[in-house]
Amino acid sequence: MKNFVLAILIAVLITYSCGLIANHWFDFAIHFDDHLLGPLESVAGITLVGAIMAVIGVIVAVSIFGALMIGLVVGVLALIFAGLSVFWPMLLVIGFIIWLVRDKRQPRY
């Protein structure tokens, strides 16, 4: 628990420091109705927007990947089913010929 609290404090400190650097170096600030947000609020707002965009990107990528995978699996199963349904008489004849030709084992007593 101590490490968790320490990690949160370090993350807040780094975020605040990056906000100050962005505000002073690049004159980076967010204005809401003639109200200037502080460096921490500016960085937190941009971080929140970035996190939302990243989550949306992951959802889109996973949904596209998932749709492609489902399509590929369904396509392969359809090809296998179509192949079996077209060639089942030939497979039946080949299986029957193999059954007739194979050596019959004699039981040993």
Secondary structure, DSSP 8 states (H G I E B T S, - for coil): -HHHHHHHHHHHHHHHHHHHHHHHHS----EETTEE--HHHHHHHHHHHHHHHHHHHHHHHHHHHHHHHHHHHHHHHHHHHHHHHHHHHHHHHHHHHHHHHS-------
